[in-house]
Amino acid sequence: MERAESTTEERATGRGERTLFDQAWSELDDALASDGPDAATEVARRRWFDLLAGPVPDRAATIQGLPRGSLTGRPLLALLAGHTDPTTLPHRAGGLRRVGESTAALQDTGPELRRIDRAILLADQAQVHLALGRAQSAAAAARGAATELEHLSADDRRNADTVSGLHTHVGTSLLYTGNGGEALAAFERGLAHAHPLATGPSLGNVVMLALLNARNGDGGEAREHIRTARSRARQLRHDDAMLLSVAEAILALDDLDQDAAREHLADAAVDLRTTPHWMPYAVTAATLELVCGHPGRGLAHLDQTIGGRGAEGRSGAVRAALATARAVLELALGHPDSAEAVLERDAGEVEKRIGSARVQLFLGRHGAALQQLRPLSNAVLTTRRRAEAVALEAAALLRFSDEDRVTSVVDHLGAIIERSGLLLPLALLPAADLARVTHALAALGYGETLELDRIGALVRGKGPDIPLTPRETAVLATLLQHPSHSAIAAALNVSVNTVKSQLRSVYRKLGVSTRDEAIAVALDRHLLVERE
């Protein structure tokens, strides 16, 4: 899945982009020849993203031939003259040079530089920092560009396509540095600034909102944005068409429709070595392998893609963004320790708690799972994270309790899934837990509406690694009737210290730390059934 073939629609999209690119450069060259650098700068402000829609070095010869003094005080022309793609460099040096030159321009021209120019320079810095794996610098530059965009003059706002495209670039930099909330606000502001959605830069915000909503589990909003963008397919840029296909694949995976997801990803013509949008594609492709029953392939694909991104792939922001996917894949492979290590090292607070709860449930420690989830009860979570947390809570509670609390949690889970269509959080439960949760959902009337019978477990539960001795089995069986050590000792006619020692051994072998967890694991694994 590293590089997909282009569809007819996407090839047409690519030709349209190249036409806009050639037209914009012809207009800039004409302005430069007839009216000079200031007129060319006006063209650059108005058609900035069209000027970047192709191989800039192939067309920048006219600007590069200007006397150096002509570029002084005109940083947009200087940026175009020295434009290189930091994702294809030994080009790291070229990318750093771009940052240095634009920083100097921001400092040297000071307040005389128009805000839209400052926003362009800062947005470009953010993209370069991102490609070079410098997440904090990328986020800082993106926030600086967002501030400039909030204070544009009326004249600057007339460059509507550039303003809308800048919001897209700012939001993208924030999204891929782990600042999803700020990214959402940037895309929405870009949509508000766009006049009728007829151009690629305007549609970029719609596309990114489709992707972000799909990622967050808000399928209804994602589908609405996808319909809006698809209705203007001829104006879509190549990356936008690719991201729409990824968003559609995410929605298909949430419905556990692997065939549709595979078809959508095949439509996404993407070069993972160069696109700034490699992360959503890579995670979605790995998730597809998981849903198809091949978590090892998914993990290998993810690792290969990360390795191909160089410094960016090794950055903390990228590790954090991929931590949940990596941990789930490790768990599906039966590696709970590896999953926990990934979460502990890389994940954000919410993702760490949900991921750790999933690992604890896998290990049979439902009490520890509930402890991880408890602080999230009043937290602001995306729909996807809330569905995952409630699914794990329901599974943990159903292991040992039939109280009203379980019914209310299961009902909450059913309502979330019914509204969002998110089946994937259920499929990520261990098999035995999935059976209990779907049975409880069916008992509350959610069976037919959610089509629960077609959900299969993607993560297998952990079986006992070390068999219990007959004496340990006896202690465990007595634990069901007697909560105290002294009562167990009396029932078995042994000392309290012997009971304590044997219980420590039982807990170690079962991978639990409390009486309730030991009983739940024993019942779940049928450890107390008499054997012939």
Secondary structure, 3 states (H helix, E strand, C coil): CCCCCCCHHHHHHHHHHHHHHHHHHHHHHHHHHHHCHHHHHHHHHHCHHHHCCCCHHHHCHHHHCCCHHHHCCCHHHHHHHCCCCCCCCCCHHHHHHHHHHHHHHHHHHHHHCCHHHHHHHHHHHHHHHHHCCCHHHHHHHHHHHHHHHHCCCHHHHCCHHHHHHHHHHHHHHHHCCCCHHHHHHHHHHHHHHCCCCCCHHHHHHHHHHHHHHHHHCCHHHHHHHHHHHHCCHHHCCHHHHHHHHHHHHHHHHHCCCHHHHHHHHHHCCCCCCCCCCHHHHHHHHHHHHHHCCCHHHHHHHHHHHHHHCCHHHHCHHHHHHHHHHHHHHHHHCCCHHHHHHHHHHHCCHHHHHHHHHHHHHHCCCHHHHHHHHHHHCCCCCCHHHHHHHHHHHHHHHHCCCCCHHHHHHHHHHHHHHHHHCCCHHHHCCEHHHHHHHHHHHHHCCCHHHHCHHHCCCCECCCCCCCCCCHHHHHHHHHHHHCCCHHHHHHHHCCCHHHHHHHHHHHHHHHCCCCHHHHHHHHHHCCCCCCCC
